Amino acid sequence: MRLSSIAAVAGEGGWYVGDKPAFAAAASVNHYLVTGQPLTPGFERVREPGEIVSVLIQLSDGTVAVGEGGSVTYAGIAGRDPVFRASSGISTVEEHIIPAFAGASVSDFRSLEGRLLELSDRHGPFHTAVLYATSQALLQAVAAARRIPAASVIAEEYGLTISRQDPRVGVQTGDARHAGVDKALYREMDVLPHGLIKSVDDDFGHQGEKLLDYARWIMARIEQHQTRPGYRPCIHFDCYGTIGRAFDGDIRAMAEYIGLLAGVVSPLQLQIEAPVEAATQAQQLELMAQLRRAVGELAEPVPQIIADEWCNTVADVELFASAGAADLIQIKMPDLGLLGDSIRAALICREYGLGAYMGGSCNETDISARTAVHVAVAVGAEQILARPGMGIDEAACIVRNELRRLRHLLA
């Protein structure tokens, strides 16, 4: 089977992109309306609807394979690519990718992605959104040509055995932290609420009292929903560095607080993402490693520390893994770009005995979310983020249904 044509189409992401430094500085938030001046290069407004590029590959038999990519929500910071513009992505595809792939055989994904990487090295680097979209389309094209699921293509080409254990599926409530929990409990999601604990004043509390109250509310809500006895979700809070800010970077104080929070949600597993945020990657590594060691000295169950900020590439994942800076590493797939890089990052986590969390962004689309399921299953990831959006229901539907379809096909 050969590639007959490639096209690139502008599209919309599943959520928004935001200028994080501007939010932290002086932006005014009124429901979804955000006013203020953008600070990060590339942003025209502090909050904007996300843009994506959709890459369509038509095969010689008429089959069309699709991949889609855009920026993560907080683009242009912590080592990430700048906010993505679809017009720029389309130009990259038309000028460089289409001519190079004309008539290419689509029997082998890794060689095709290798050609894409060579193009990016020669003419770019291409924005990670373009790499992400094109890589997905290439994988789906190979899967269509070979008439097997994309997860099987990955397993065969990387020498992997597909586990029968499904990854945990996590959701993110956004700022609708209470209604989102109810939705997640109705659906018995594996990991909740994510919660976006962004502000010390509004979300965390100067001694963490607001997050403790929220955690107690969640535990009470689980009882009020009369969930079945065997339902034991992980309680996951994305803290955006608020723990570090509230406790002035005091490792012991932060560890003691996380232990207190773990006690509130016990016997459920506590996951803390981004407890601290540093100005440089070196500082982030040091703080995360120190905090993880301190938290590890707490009584069971030991909370899981999840790395996110400053962990954007395969090399970054290996740095965090080798430094002992996390229990799980969020492999934020849109930031890595190439699916092969996400696969390699997950395998590095396994080598170091860490959990691989196939993360992403609320600004993704149904297409990229479904492909992420195949990657997660193929590499045996412990966890996957349901996306796109913050509505719970839509993301859960897309990711879980793809997971069920995939399991049926693999069986």
Secondary structure, 3 states (H helix, E strand, C coil): CEEEEEEEEEEEEEEEEECHHHHHHCCEEECCEEECCCCCCCCCCCEEEEEEEEEEEEECCCCEEEEEEECCCCCCCCCCCCCCCHHHHHHHHHHHHHHHHCCCECCCHHHHHHHHHHHHHHHCCCCHHHHHHHHHHHHHHHHHHHCCCHHHHHHHHHCCCCCCCCCEEECCCCCCHHHHHHHHHHCCCCEEEECCCCCHHHHHCCCCHHHHHHHHHHHHHHHHCCCCCCCCCEEEEECCCHHHHHCCCCHHHHHHHHHHHHHHHCCCCEEEECCCCCCCHHHHHHHHHHHHHHHHCCCCCCCEEEECCCCCCHHHHHHHHHCCCCCEEEEEHHHHCCHHHHHHHHHHHHHCCCEEEEECCCCCCHHHHHHHHHHHHHHCCCEEECCCCCCCHHHHHHHHHHHHHHHHHHC
